[in-house]
Amino acid sequence: MIAINNLTFEIGARALYDEANWHIKPGEKIGLIGANGTGKTTLLKIIVGDYKPTSGTISMSKDITLGYLNQDLLSYASDKSILHVAMEAFERQNQLHTEIEALLKKLETDYSEDLLNKLSDKQHEFEALDGYNIEYKANEILAGLGFADADQERKLSTFSGGWRMRVMLAKILLQAPDILLLDEPTNHLDLPSIVWLEDYLRSFEGAIVIVSHDRWFLDKVINRTVESRKGKLTVYAGNYSFYLEEKGLREEIQRGEFKNQQAKIKQEERLIERFRAKASKAKMAQSRIKQLDKLERIDDVDDDNPSVNFTFKFGKQSGRNVTAIEGISKSYPNLQILDNADAIIEKGDKIALIGANGRGKSTLLRIIAGADKTFEGKCETGYNVTQTFFAQHQLESLHLESEILAELQSFAPKHSDTELRSILGSFLFTGDDVFKKIKVLSGGEKSRVALAKALTADANFLILDEPTNHLDMASVNILIQALQQYEGTFIAVSHDRYFLDNIANKIWFIEDQKIKEYPGTYQEYEEWMSKRKYEPKPAPIPQLQQKEVKKEPVKQQPSEDKNKQLKKLNGDLTRMEQQIADLEKEVKQLESKLTEDGVYNNPAKLKETNATYQQKQSSLNQVQQQWETLAEQIMELEA
């Protein structure tokens, strides 16, 4: 269908592509992947003719139709209804409809046979093109992308950029081109719409090329992966998971070939040094030098998967209950979000809050964060909870005149410059980039700086609203690793299912204006939901029961006043904190000892050390529970 041969594309002195080759075949569903800046979007623009290559050719049949979804379509404006805009995809059908209407008007006064024949021909072509069903098709696709029936008559200009992009996607899908070129199609979709799009694309008969950072989406849709890297295009015959496995095997082979070649080169160099000193062997030495110069060198494998080398730091542990939501009701004009809803966030919870747009996910996060107080009911923050809230509007809190590194230094003085630069490198700010002023950054770059700030906060509770926006796959993996080793509590909203599946141990969703909970990973939740849909009578939602902690009243002796008792309890609390610190130190020492060769390879020592470790860990847990109970008693007395 499309043949790309020896493609070179230069931007200034930099070659984005250098004699790259790639053939797109009928029916292939391809994921075009690569780090930011490797030219994925540029390649799509070259294919559709927006950019001209420096050299090389792109060949395709003249009758091939292309459908191209790109972020530039966000600027498209119209005062027509979104249904009308979507139906603009049916160009010939719309033209025929207009001509048929004009002919019918003429027939009111002119009954000539010529006019009747023209009308018959037009109606026959209109029917052959399924013109009578185009409105139904447009309705169906707009509904799949999340538009209610009433919304379809609203003007396009009244929708936000993300919803306008959905209309443009609907229009492109309705065109049914031979090849779909989709640049980040899931960026502005909620989870139900992404699932609908996956099903649609799997059944699409033409070829598809998708640029996306959503690896779960790619795994569901594509059957080929093309990696853009170092100016070349490398094809892998499978989905994204297959690509990762296959690339790992290829790199292992390459790494072995590199080591073997390096050993051979060193051996040749030693021989040359020995022969060079002898006149009788000088000719042989020169011959070997020429052979080495002609040798095609094998490159070592680059590490494209950096790992997290910073740790979260927060000064104090929270109490058992981080946030308690009791009887909350929240509504907007004509929309009830929550109605007498209850929920609790406990220490150590890693919660993914999911659902369709408009169900109140971001509203609930703002309530939990204390940024929205216009609700009925109670949302109480627990003892010793320190929180940080990341949301897109947090970009406004950045200091525009500050340099990126200085912004983090002033916010997180406990972190070293090396740690801060490592965090910024994870979010695509490397080298001198960290000295850029924030005012010159794009919206996406500012979002990444705000996320980096959130991760350096001295907080034991993170509230994250769409943290994966504007991140490539490598940066999403860094964020996953960071959250996996985070010892505090967090709740996150995201449409990236791979991200959610790797960070969450609980799923929250809003249903019937209530907050409901599934105790498990995202993949387990999906499997449960798919079974639930087909059950005639849905089983009760498996929800963790909130434990009711019965607090014993503080018993006071008649002769002991409140202040004296508080002083005694605070003294006990201080001694207990020291006990916790000592036990934590012992546990860490034992953890380190368990990895020592002398212990690990000695079954008797290993068993003895492990038993001691388990005993200390159990003691630590008990003391921590006693500390929480004591802290609650102190709070009651101070109230």
C-alpha positions in Angstrom: 0.0 0.0 0.0 2.7 2.4 1.0 6.5 1.9 0.4 9.0 4.1 2.2 12.4 3.8 0.6 15.7 5.3 1.8 13.9 8.1 3.5 16.1 11.0 4.8 14.6 14.0 6.6 16.8 16.7 8.0 16.0 19.5 10.4 18.9 21.9 10.3 22.0 19.9 10.8 20.2 17.0 12.4 19.0 14.0 10.4 15.7 12.9 12.0 15.6 10.0 9.5 18.6 8.6 7.7 17.9 6.3 4.7 15.0 4.6 6.6 12.8 1.9 5.0 9.3 0.6 5.7 6.5 -1.0 3.8 2.9 -0.7 5.0 0.8 -3.7 3.8 -3.0 -4.0 3.5 -4.8 -4.8 6.7 -1.8 -4.3 9.0 -2.5 -2.7 12.4 0.8 -1.0 13.3 2.0 0.8 16.4 4.7 3.4 15.6 6.7 3.8 18.8 9.8 5.6 20.0 11.0 8.1 22.5 9.8 11.7 22.3 11.7 13.6 19.6 12.5 10.6 17.4 10.1 11.8 14.6 7.0 9.7 14.9 4.5 12.6 14.3 6.9 14.0 11.6 6.8 10.7 9.8 3.0 10.8 9.7 3.1 14.3 8.3 5.6 13.2 5.6 3.3 10.3 4.6 0.3 12.6 4.1 2.4 15.2 2.3 2.6 18.0 4.8 6.4 17.7 4.9 8.7 16.9 2.0 11.6 14.5 2.6 15.2 15.6 2.1 15.7 12.5 0.0 14.2 9.1 -0.7 10.7 8.2 -1.9 7.2 7.5 -0.5 5.2 5.5 -3.0 1.5 4.7 -2.9 -1.4 4.1 -5.3 -3.3 7.2 -6.4 -6.6 5.8 -5.4 -5.6 5.1 -1.7 -7.5 7.3 0.8 -5.8 8.4 4.0 -7.5 9.4 7.3 -5.2 11.5 9.5 -6.0 12.4 13.1 -3.5 14.8 14.6 -3.4 17.3 17.4 -3.6 20.3 15.0 -7.3 19.4 14.6 -7.9 20.9 18.0 -8.0 24.3 16.3 -10.9 23.3 14.0 -13.9 25.5 14.7 -17.5 25.5 13.5 -20.9 26.8 14.6 -22.6 23.7 13.1 -23.8 20.8 15.3 -21.4 18.0 16.0 -23.7 15.6 14.2 -23.5 17.8 11.1 -19.7 18.1 11.4 -19.3 14.3 11.8 -21.6 13.7 8.8 -19.3 16.0 6.6 -17.3 12.7 6.3 -19.9 11.6 3.7 -19.0 14.1 1.1 -20.5 12.4 -2.0 -23.7 11.3 -0.1 -24.2 14.9 1.1 -23.7 16.2 -2.4 -26.2 13.8 -3.8 -28.7 14.7 -1.0 -28.5 18.3 -2.0 -28.9 17.5 -5.7 -31.9 15.2 -5.0 -33.6 17.9 -2.9 -33.1 20.4 -5.8 -34.5 18.0 -8.4 -37.5 17.3 -6.2 -38.1 21.0 -6.0 -38.0 21.3 -9.8 -40.4 18.4 -10.2 -43.1 20.5 -8.5 -43.4 22.5 -11.8 -41.5 20.3 -14.4 -42.5 16.7 -15.0 -40.1 16.1 -17.9 -38.7 12.6 -18.5 -35.2 13.9 -18.5 -35.6 15.3 -15.0 -37.2 12.1 -13.7 -34.3 10.1 -15.2 -31.8 12.3 -13.4 -33.6 12.0 -10.1 -33.7 8.2 -10.5 -30.0 8.0 -11.2 -29.2 10.2 -8.2 -31.4 8.2 -5.9 -30.0 4.9 -7.1 -26.4 6.1 -6.4 -27.4 7.6 -3.0 -28.9 4.2 -2.1 -25.9 2.3 -3.3 -23.7 4.5 -1.1 -26.0 3.7 1.9 -27.0 7.3 2.1 -30.2 6.6 4.0 -28.1 5.3 7.0 -25.4 7.9 7.2 -27.1 9.7 10.1 -27.5 6.5 12.0 -23.8 5.7 11.5 -22.8 9.1 12.7 -25.1 8.7 15.8 -23.6 5.4 16.6 -19.9 6.5 16.4 -20.5 9.7 18.4 -22.3 7.7 21.1 -19.4 5.2 21.2 -17.0 8.2 21.8 -19.1 9.3 24.8 -21.6 11.9 23.3 -25.2 11.8 24.7 -28.0 12.0 22.2 -28.8 15.6 23.3 -25.2 16.7 22.9 -25.2 15.7 19.2 -27.3 18.8 18.3 -25.0 21.2 20.2 -22.7 23.4 18.2 -19.1 22.2 17.9 -17.9 25.6 19.2 -19.5 25.0 22.6 -17.3 22.0 23.4 -13.9 22.0 25.0 -10.8 21.1 22.9 -10.8 17.4 24.1 -14.4 16.9 23.1 -13.9 18.6 19.7 -11.0 16.2 19.1 -13.5 13.3 19.6 -15.7 14.8 16.9 -12.8 15.0 14.5 -12.0 11.3 15.3 -15.6 10.4 14.6 -15.5 12.2 11.3 -12.3 10.4 10.2 -13.7 7.0 11.3 -16.9 7.7 9.3 -14.8 8.4 6.2 -13.6 4.7 6.3 -10.3 5.4 4.6 -7.9 2.7 3.3 -5.3 3.7 5.9 -6.0 5.4 9.3 -3.1 7.4 10.7 -3.8 8.2 14.3 -1.6 10.4 16.4 -2.3 9.8 20.1 -6.0 9.0 19.6 -6.6 8.2 23.3 -5.3 11.5 24.6 -8.8 13.0 25.1 -10.8 9.8 25.7 -12.1 8.4 29.0 -11.8 4.7 29.7 -15.2 3.6 28.3 -14.5 5.5 25.0 -11.0 3.9 24.8 -12.5 0.4 25.1 -15.1 1.3 22.4 -12.3 2.5 20.1 -10.3 -0.6 20.7 -13.2 -2.8 19.5 -13.8 -0.5 16.5 -10.2 -0.6 15.4 -9.9 -4.3 15.8 -12.8 -4.8 13.3 -11.6 -2.1 10.9 -10.8 -3.6 7.6 -8.1 -1.2 6.4 -4.6 -0.6 7.5 -3.9 1.4 10.7 -0.8 3.3 11.9 -1.1 4.4 15.5 1.3 6.7 17.5 0.5 6.2 21.1 2.1 6.1 24.6 -0.7 3.9 25.8 0.9 0.4 25.8 -2.3 -1.4 26.9 -4.2 0.2 24.0 -1.5 -0.8 21.6 -1.5 -4.4 22.9 -5.2 -4.6 22.3 -5.2 -3.2 18.7 -1.9 -3.7 16.8 -0.3 -6.8 15.2 2.9 -5.0 14.1 5.3 -2.7 16.0 7.6 -0.3 14.2 10.3 1.4 16.3 11.6 4.8 15.3 15.2 5.0 16.7 18.4 6.6 15.7 17.0 7.6 12.3 15.9 4.1 11.4 12.6 2.2 11.4 12.7 -1.4 12.8 9.8 -3.7 12.3 8.7 -6.3 14.9 6.0 -8.9 13.9 3.7 -8.5 16.9 2.1 -6.2 19.4 3.9 -4.0 22.0 4.5 -6.9 24.5 5.9 -9.0 21.7 8.2 -6.1 20.7 9.5 -5.8 24.3 10.3 -9.5 24.4 11.8 -9.7 20.9 13.8 -6.5 21.4 15.2 -8.0 24.6 16.3 -11.1 22.7 17.9 -9.1 19.9 19.8 -6.9 22.4 21.0 -10.0 24.2 22.4 -11.3 20.9 23.9 -7.9 20.0 25.5 -7.6 23.4 27.1 -11.0 23.0 28.4 -10.1 19.5 29.7 -6.8 20.7 31.7 -8.5 23.6 33.1 -11.2 21.2 34.2 -8.5 18.7 35.8 -6.4 21.4 37.7 -9.4 22.7 38.9 -10.1 19.1 39.9 -6.5 18.5 42.0 -6.5 21.7 43.7 -9.7 20.7 44.5 -8.3 17.3 45.8 -5.1 18.9 48.2 -7.0 21.2 49.5 -9.0 18.2 50.0 -5.8 16.2 52.0 -4.3 19.1 54.2 -7.4 19.3 54.8 -7.6 15.5 55.3 -3.9 15.0 58.7 -3.9 16.9 60.1 -6.6 14.6 61.2 -5.6 11.1 60.5 -9.1 9.8 56.9 -8.9 11.0 56.2 -5.2 10.1 54.4 -6.1 6.9 52.1 -8.6 8.7 51.4 -5.9 11.4 50.4 -3.4 8.7 48.1 -6.0 7.0 46.3 -6.6 10.4 46.0 -2.9 11.0 44.2 -2.5 7.6 41.9 -5.4 8.4 40.9 -3.8 11.7 40.2 -0.5 10.0 37.9 -2.2 7.5 36.1 -4.2 10.3 32.4 -3.2 10.6 32.1 -2.4 14.2 29.2 -3.7 16.3 27.6 -1.1 18.6 27.1 -1.9 22.3 23.4 -2.0 23.4 22.1 1.4 24.7 20.1 1.3 27.9 16.7 2.7 26.9 15.1 1.8 30.2 16.5 4.0 33.0 15.5 3.0 36.5 14.5 5.2 39.4 17.5 6.2 41.5 15.8 8.5 43.9 13.6 7.8 46.9 10.6 9.6 48.4 11.2 11.4 51.6 8.6 12.3 54.2 9.2 13.3 57.8 6.4 11.6 59.5 4.0 8.6 59.2 0.3 9.2 59.0 -2.3 7.6 61.3 -4.3 4.5 60.2 -7.2 6.6 58.7 -5.9 9.0 56.1 -9.2 10.4 54.9 -12.8 9.6 56.0 -15.7 10.5 53.7 -19.1 10.5 55.4 -22.5 11.3 53.8 -21.1 13.5 51.0 -23.5 14.9 48.5 -22.3 17.1 45.6 -24.1 18.4 42.5 -23.9 20.8 39.7 -26.8 22.3 37.8 -28.7 19.4 36.2 -26.1 16.9 37.4 -25.9 14.9 40.6 -22.3 13.7 41.2 -22.5 12.2 44.7 -25.5 11.4 46.9 -24.8 10.6 50.6 -21.6 8.8 49.7 -19.2 7.1 52.2 -15.6 5.9 51.8 -12.4 5.6 53.7 -8.8 5.8 52.7 -6.5 3.9 55.0 -2.7 4.1 55.5 -0.9 2.3 52.7 -3.8 2.3 50.2 -2.8 2.7 46.5 -6.2 3.7 44.9 -7.0 4.0 41.2 -10.2 6.2 40.8 -11.7 5.3 37.4 -14.8 5.9 35.3 -16.2 7.8 32.4 -15.7 11.6 32.1 -18.4 13.6 33.8 -18.9 11.0 36.6 -17.1 13.2 39.2 -13.6 11.8 39.4 -11.7 15.1 39.5 -14.4 16.6 41.7 -13.9 13.8 44.3 -10.2 14.4 44.2 -10.6 18.1 44.8 -12.9 17.3 47.7 -10.3 15.0 49.2 -7.6 17.5 48.7 -9.7 20.3 50.3 -9.7 22.3 47.1 -13.6 22.0 46.9 -15.6 22.8 50.0 -19.0 23.3 48.3 -20.6 20.0 49.3 -22.8 18.5 52.0 -21.4 15.9 54.4 -17.9 15.5 55.9 -14.5 14.8 54.5 -12.0 14.6 57.3 -8.2 14.3 57.1 -6.6 11.9 59.5 -3.8 12.3 62.1 -0.4 13.4 60.9 -1.5 13.4 57.2 0.6 15.6 54.9 -0.6 15.7 51.4 0.3 17.1 48.0 -2.2 17.5 45.1 -1.1 17.2 41.5 -3.6 18.4 38.9 -3.4 20.2 35.5 -4.3 23.5 37.1 -1.3 23.2 39.4 0.7 24.6 36.5 -0.4 28.1 37.7 1.6 27.7 40.9 4.9 27.4 39.0 7.1 30.5 39.2 7.5 31.6 35.5 10.8 33.4 36.1 12.5 30.5 37.8 14.7 28.0 36.1 13.4 24.4 36.2 16.1 23.1 38.6 15.8 26.2 40.9 12.0 25.6 41.1 12.6 22.1 42.5 15.5 23.2 44.7 13.3 25.9 46.5 10.4 23.4 46.9 12.4 20.3 48.0 15.6 21.4 49.9 16.0 18.0 51.4 16.8 16.5 48.0 20.3 16.8 46.6 20.9 18.4 43.2 21.9 15.0 41.9 18.5 13.5 43.0 16.6 16.5 41.6 18.4 16.3 38.2 17.7 12.5 38.2 14.0 13.2 38.7 14.0 15.9 36.0 15.8 13.5 33.7 13.1 11.0 34.2 10.6 13.5 32.9 12.7 14.4 29.8 14.7 17.4 31.1 18.3 16.5 30.6 21.6 18.4 30.4 21.2 22.1 30.1 17.4 21.7 29.8 17.2 22.0 33.6 18.4 25.7 33.3 15.5 26.7 31.0 13.1 29.3 32.5 9.6 28.0 33.1 8.0 30.8 31.1 9.5 29.4 27.8 8.2 25.9 28.3 5.2 24.4 26.5 2.0 23.4 28.4 3.2 19.7 28.3 6.6 20.6 29.7 5.2 22.7 32.5 2.9 19.8 33.4 6.0 17.5 33.7 7.7 20.1 35.9 4.6 20.3 38.2 4.6 16.5 38.4 8.3 16.4 39.3 7.6 18.9 42.1 4.7 16.8 43.4 7.1 13.8 43.7 9.6 15.7 45.7 7.1 17.0 48.3 7.5 16.0 51.9 4.1 14.3 51.8 2.8 10.9 53.0 -0.4 11.2 50.9 -0.4 11.9 47.2 -3.4 13.0 45.2 -2.7 12.6 41.5 -5.1 13.8 38.7 -4.0 12.4 35.3 -0.3 12.3 36.1 0.6 10.4 32.9 -0.5 13.1 30.5 2.4 14.4 28.3 4.7 11.5 29.4 6.3 9.0 27.0 6.5 5.3 27.8 9.9 5.5 29.5 8.7 8.3 31.7 5.5 6.5 32.6 7.7 3.5 33.6 9.8 5.8 35.8 6.6 7.1 37.5 5.4 3.5 38.0 8.7 2.5 39.7 8.6 5.7 41.9 5.0 5.0 43.1 5.8 1.3 43.6 8.6 2.1 46.1 6.6 4.9 47.7 5.7 3.9 51.3 2.9 6.4 51.8 -0.7 6.5 50.5 -2.0 7.8 47.2 -5.1 8.0 45.0 -4.7 8.5 41.3 -7.0 9.3 38.3 -5.7 8.2 34.9 -6.9 6.7 31.6 -3.6 4.8 31.2 -4.6 1.2 32.2 -1.1 -0.2 32.2 -0.1 2.5 34.7 -3.2 1.8 36.9 -2.6 -2.0 36.8 0.9 -1.6 38.0 0.4 0.9 40.9 -3.1 0.2 42.4 -4.2 -2.3 45.1 -7.7 -0.9 45.2 -10.1 0.4 42.5 -12.7 3.1 43.3 -15.5 3.9 40.9 -18.6 6.1 41.1 -21.8 4.3 40.4 -25.4 5.5 41.3 -23.8 8.6 42.9 -22.0 6.3 45.4 -18.3 5.6 45.8 -17.7 1.9 45.3 -14.6 -0.1 45.8 -13.1 -3.2 44.2 -10.2 -4.7 46.3 -7.7 -5.7 43.7 -5.7 -4.7 40.7 -7.1 -3.0 37.6 -6.9 -6.2 35.5 -8.8 -8.1 38.1 -11.4 -5.4 38.2 -11.8 -5.5 34.4 -12.3 -9.3 34.5 -14.9 -8.9 37.3 -16.7 -6.1 35.5 -16.9 -8.2 32.3 -18.6 -11.0 34.2 -20.8 -8.6 36.0 -22.2 -7.2 32.8 -23.6 -10.5 31.7 -25.2 -11.6 35.0 -29.0 -11.0 35.1 -28.8 -10.1 38.7 -25.5 -8.4 39.5 -23.8 -9.8 42.6 -23.0 -7.4 45.4 -19.8 -5.4 44.8 -17.0 -7.1 46.6 -16.1 -4.2 48.9 -13.8 -4.1 51.8 -15.8 -3.6 54.9 -14.8 -0.6 56.9 -13.5 -1.7 60.2 -15.1 -0.1 63.2 -12.5 0.7 65.7 -14.0 0.8 69.1 -12.2 3.4 71.1 -12.1 2.7 74.8 -12.8 5.9 76.8 -9.7 7.2 78.5 -10.0 6.2 82.2 -9.0 9.0 84.5 -8.4 8.7 88.2 -10.4 11.2 90.2 -7.1 12.7 91.5 -5.5 13.0 88.1 -6.3 16.1 86.0 -6.4 16.3 82.2 -3.0 18.2 81.8 -1.2 15.7 84.0 -2.5 12.7 82.0 -1.6 14.4 78.7 1.9 14.9 79.9 2.2 11.2 80.9 0.7 10.0 77.5 3.0 12.3 75.5 6.0 11.0 77.4 4.9 7.4 76.6 4.4 8.4 72.9 8.0 9.8 72.7 9.5 6.7 74.3 7.4 4.5 71.9 8.6 6.6 68.8 12.2 5.9 69.9 11.4 2.2 70.2 9.9 2.2 66.7 13.1 3.9 65.3 15.3 1.3 67.0 13.2 -1.6 65.7 13.2 -0.1 62.2 17.0 0.1 62.3 17.3 -3.5 63.4 14.8 -4.7 60.7 16.9 -2.9 58.0 20.1 -4.4 59.3 18.5 -7.9 59.2 17.2 -7.3 55.7 20.7 -6.4 54.6 22.2 -9.4 56.4 19.7 -11.7 54.5 21.3 -10.7 51.2 24.9 -11.5 52.3 26.5 -14.5 50.6 27.6 -16.0 53.9 24.0 -16.1 55.2 22.2 -16.6 51.9 24.3 -19.7 51.0 24.2 -21.2 54.5 20.8 -22.8 55.2 21.2 -22.9 59.0 22.3 -19.2 59.2 19.6 -18.2 56.7 16.9 -19.9 58.8 18.1 -18.4 62.0 18.5 -14.9 60.6 15.1 -15.1 58.9 13.4 -16.2 62.2 15.0 -13.2 64.0 13.9 -10.9 61.1 10.3 -12.1 61.3 10.3 -11.7 65.1 11.6 -8.1 64.9 9.1 -7.3 62.1 6.2 -8.6 64.2 7.4 -6.5 67.2 7.6 -3.4 65.0 4.0 -3.9 63.7 2.7 -4.3 67.3 4.5 -1.2 68.5 3.3 0.8 65.6 -0.3 -0.2 66.3 0.1 0.7 70.0 1.5 4.1 68.9 -1.6 4.8 66.8 -3.9 3.9 69.6 -2.0 6.1 72.0 -2.0 9.0 69.5 -5.8 8.7 69.1 -6.2 8.9 72.9 -4.1 12.0 73.0 -6.2 13.6 70.2 -9.4 12.9 72.2 -8.0 14.5 75.3 -6.8 17.6 73.4 -10.1 18.0 71.6 
